[in-house]
Amino acid sequence: MLEILPRRKTRNIQVRSVFLGGEHPIVLQSMCATRTADVERTVAQCRQLAGAGAQIVRVAVDSQRDAQALPLIAEQSPVPLAVDLQENYRLAAKVAPWVGKIRYNPGHLHHTEGHVSWSDKVRWLADIAARNGCALRVGVNCGSIDPALKERWPQADPVELMVASASEHCQLLEKLGFTNFVVSLKDSDPQKVVQANRLFAREWPHVPLHLGVTEAGPPPDGITKTRLALLPLLLAGIGETIRVSLTLPVEGKHEEVIVARNIVAEAERSRSSGTVPAELLTEPERKLNLVCCPGCSRVENAAFVALAEKVRELTSYARQYPLTIAVMGCRVNGPGETDNADVGLWCAPNYVNLKFRGELVGRFAYEDILPEVKRLLDRLIAGMSPGS
Ligand code: SF4
């Protein structure tokens, strides 16, 4: 049952000049897809996203070169920066003076310094953030859940694991006296996003939530999926900041912000009229799901975006079959996310890894891979009936 509820009142969070939570309006965010070390293009992208309405812009920092570029980007960006640290959390010390928010992924803290516990890493991150006046985002992603939690609760549902992971980080941060943080719980399945955020909001009503559907894919389906997740949450009064992730070329990235603005406006219209959009009241049809990352600084070959679009066109003949096809832009999330797909492609610099139900089929040149994808898809749908 979908209800329209008043917006909840979480604690306030400060990201340099931007406040979110409490009585503040929903804050829009987006992310640069340029190479972070390319200062000129990244500053241009920050301006493009801010021009479309982004109030915070995220950049990925993976190396010392990226970290060195950050002061120059921050000085010229019209809005505060958030930084995404996937593998190398220690770069936080270098970037914190220049950014308003540091995002870390609890599932990725295990990838480095195996001798240091996750809690010591978070203690260190909270200390860096506090000394530099930064916020933190505990960014939990269904495709990279903390392996220790999976081991502890092997039978648990992924949604419960996501919430458990976020909760243990919230407990630790609050115990440390660090409260300037937000949480995100992202999945590529809109229903799981709704479930996870509702569950978390019940347990942690004072912690602001950053909403988003990860790897929603190219428009128009990526927009549909995002609406199906974000609208029910916003109408339930949940969500203090949002980011729409769409697979788009670098020059079109600002469309993410336009879509985010439209979703917030649609939620406001529904709230004032007291009516819920009809498609939120029916169970979504089970059909072909294209899971596709939005691309960021880490994309290994710019041809990834065009490939994702070609896969969307190629697979449209199988739309009515409930299968998952994943197309990912790099090795950070590519191998994991394609494990769970019926057909998975993850893009390396000079070839594309093709997987069939988690098993590597081979590596193919960008220009040769589409017939292979079609062959695998035909094999899957042979004998299936649409929607089965
Ligand atoms: S999978 Fe895509 S969005 Fe995620 S880190 Fe790699 S390139 Fe960036």
Residues whose N, C-alpha, C, O or C-beta is under 5 A from the ligand:
A	BS01	SF4	C293 P294 G295 C296 R298 V299 M328 G329 C330 V332 N333 G334
